[in-house]
């Protein structure tokens, strides 16, 4: 990011001059391969030794593209066109391929979002950590001692039995900590962390973040943390860069950027964050980020901006505002404007009868029992949240209700109908009344079918309707989730993550179910899209008198969507009741511990 004069030294002037940056990025530009269409451009920032810079923004803003470019790498279809990445004074982008390959893993480390795909499933974890050290001779004089050391640093056992485990024998949090151990094993100068806590529950997430913070500080590593979760970033990083459409919109100290945002886009992201301490509607940013080659003239954000004026039709200057740099013509005005939030949500009565009643549900995978005597009720026309850590049995519970898991005992009743185990054993109308929306829309939607086919298929299965009525209901379902009729001809790979999840919701709602089960449907979405999806579900629940079971590990979301909550720990219900009662006055130590681990942006920025 450069200043108004075009100099790339503005940020360095505003940063702490007492210590020179370990990592310096100057005017980085990444383009579509063979074309002069930029994906990211004018990216400039510094990271000092032992500190972490956060890169935040919506999906498609260029966060991961920048993170990979710091390793001298561009994904297929992209190329690094220009710029410099100086690590300890040496330009990474100017190194020969062999030298760059040597640096990756030794001086430059990378931690991927999904440890399942990052770790080799055929190798034991001890072998994988040793391999990282053997590939880079000289990284550690005593390999066995270094393996013991890094496992201790990430709070994992280092005994022989643990080293002989395979990745599938570890939890998600343990897998991610093994990936961190591998990344820090060679004592790198720089590490890029690409959404390493996405999908983790709040307790595991806190342990992983504490590990990252401590390792960077102890070993003087310059860290770059890519994330869409602003609350997580607020408690971790010293400085933050807010990205929009491949440009840095605002960059500076985290407490100032998040405490008094100057760019309207930063303000929009912060307004979309759920507050764990209050019940309020969430505000997503209207519209969608522009794609490379299709960006508007002038300010890229102005079509979605409530502060736009005529001057926004020209490229905005980068101006210094209160110890940060902001790409906005109205930055000095907006920095003092309060962030507008929607009012608190009205309370919904829980006095009605239960649409779903579960009694003494016990579920197993072969001989391993994962749910132990679970009992809960979902009041009609309300939303019940099921919250717990990874491995607590949340998804197994959802699969039992939907009929996808058959090895269970106990009673599952939908109004006056017993839901027997297995979809093949249920009446067609019973299947229609209960619909499940899966966590990952990238895998739950058939990539070979169009959006119209995906939404139309359940109608054709459950009803005998004429062609015109099928089309009418399909279009209506898409409109209910704020998608136009034009979307019907598109395939899933032409949609954003938020659009795919809306298609999945439309597919579930088109058959007019009585109970909608949402299994972690927002866990992989950025905060703005998450806000849009949550408000969409809340509106549909009200408009359709729908009952919902909302499964999540994100406690901050619960107040914005649910009226009652069930806390699940190790397959057992430890606490349940109205949301305000359970979250404001938790009686179980497990609930108290989870509440303490919820990242709060206001608390994090105040602490800084």
Secondary structure, 3 states (H helix, E strand, C coil): CCCCCCCCCHHHHHCCCCCCCCEEEEEEEEEECCCCCEEEEEEEEEECCCCEEEEECCCCCCHHHHHHHCCCCCCCCEEEEEEEEEECCEEHHHCCHHHHHHHECCCEEEECCCHHHHCCCCCEHHHHHHHHHHCCCCCCCCHHHHHHHHHHHCCCCCCHHHHCCEHHHCCHHHHHHHHHHHHHCCCCCEEEEECCCCCCCHHHHHHHHHHHHHHHHHHCCEEEEEECCHHHHHCCCCEEEEEECCEEEEEEEHHHHHHCCCCHHHHHHHHCCCCCCCCECCCCCCCCCCCCCCCCCCCCCHHHCCCCCHHHHCCCCEEECCCEEEECCCHHHHCCCCCCCCCECCCCCCCCCEEEEEEEEEEEECCEEEEEEEEEEEECCCEEEEECCCCCCHHHHHHHHHCCCCCEEEEEEECCEECCCCHHHCCHHHHHHEEEECCCHHHHCCCCCEHHHHHHHHHHHHCCCCHHHHHHHHHHHHHHCCCCHHHHHCEHHHCCHHHHHHHHHHHHHCCCCCEEEEECCCCCCCHHHHHHHHHHHHHHHHHCCCEEEEEECCHHHHHHHCCEEEEEECCEEEEEEEHHHHHHCCCCHHHHHHHHHCCCHHHHHHHC
